[in-house]
């Protein structure tokens, strides 16, 4: 019987490894950028076309490679970072396994040009599907240029599983931002389809954050620094008032390596407890520096997850560092123990006061009591305030007598109107109320009686369902109407968001948004969907983009569905909105005209029927 087990050919083994290392174009970008950083580059350019599917090119001015090194870098398990087992526990560079370049070359067409400073000529190497096609001397600048073309051209099944260009571009931008944030000393640029998305000059971390996310971040950053014998934490956290409802701007770097850690993220969000609403997420870019022997970075293929040997201590230090940063910048609530509460001025001093005393000094004197006698004189005729009040009361009593309504029950006549609140509702008088078809409960639910009992409708979820189906149909039919803005508003986006918006301009316009490009990373909003009530166009558009990104990262849905969900979520009626009986009736009618009226787009129930038999059980 012949033997069954045999060694795999190198090209097949490399393709299998590529499935683990090269998941999408962003994986290639990550590996090439990190190799450029490890090579000591001070200037890096990233060029992509068609979201990296057609071209990914990284050009650096690093140390370059020799003819032997450039050939060896495409072999499996070939690396310059590891010499012994002990080196695994002292790693401070990015790539070290030696599988990345071999995996990339197995599923694409790669062209590498490199030259060391000590050499007059460089080397050109071309590889297709792990097979060397050309190797020859070439004139090239010092450094290295990797050009990856037609990713997954020989694995069409993998290529078919890639997402749309806008999604893949977003993943590439994420990787670029992470490398750029962790290396502010390196000048970096990114080009997509020949258009410049980023041009980041070398400088301080704060300048790099502003360069990536925009000038509005200048006002929201609080510096963070905490140093102990075990760990150093530094970076920036965002002020609570700038927290967003979407994730995506939270960055942890351990020894300059980007990581994802729900455990450490919990430490930061705990430090913000009481400062931001539930469901909001603060911005932070935090760097942790500690001895490599205290961490294990080889626990995940992408190296985005690591293990600490003392997680609890790291958690406590990070939490304390963030709290210290918030307290230092007077963000956390604090009591002024230096002020005398007995003589504090409760009225602001008028500007231009002739006393010549500053407001802080006037708080300590007794000038606020000098006009006390005048105040007493001005209140000596208080009886005049109530002149005619008795006549008004008698008039109202006569009016109530004509309507045959008891004065105590008068406040309940407004049941179902905008004036109805939890405080004005008096169950004792419900028997004498005129029958109201619809009424709100805490401005959150709509209640109405039906043949079988009581129907409760969640107004926000119901409105989301209505808007979602309406906008989704508009996108399919390209039939959205727009309401023109009287004063168009300009909105500056970060490069990633701008590319995302322009990549789906037709779909966004289909629901009624009218906008145009206006300079670098800026759009002018000329109109909003006609079905929406008057709102701040700029705020609505920004909220829509943030919601779209959140859905994109959490859900596997089409772009059309995501757009419809996002605008429905951000423009729906919110809890606390007062509705008239006519508006409540219209909302319920539109809900049950939907194709799926029972659930909101995110799966929450829109209505609940409390049957009469169930209600009877409460009283039996």
Beta strands, then each sheet from edge to edge (+ up, - down):
strand 1: 43-49
strand 2: 55-60
strand 3: 109-115
strand 4: 122-128
strand 5: 131-138
strand 6: 143-149
strand 7: 187-192
strand 8: 195-200
strand 9: 221-227
strand 10: 232-238
strand 11: 250-254
strand 12: 257-259
strand 13: 284-289
strand 14: 295-296
strand 15: 307-308
strand 16: 439-441
strand 17: 445-450
strand 18: 453-458
strand 19: 482-492
strand 20: 514-517
strand 21: 522-529
strand 22: 607-611
sheet 1: 5+ 4- 3+ 6- 2+ 1- 7- 8+
sheet 2: 9+ 10- 13+ 11+ 12-
sheet 3: 14+ 15-
sheet 4: 16+ 17- 18+ 22-
sheet 5: 19+ 21- 20+
end
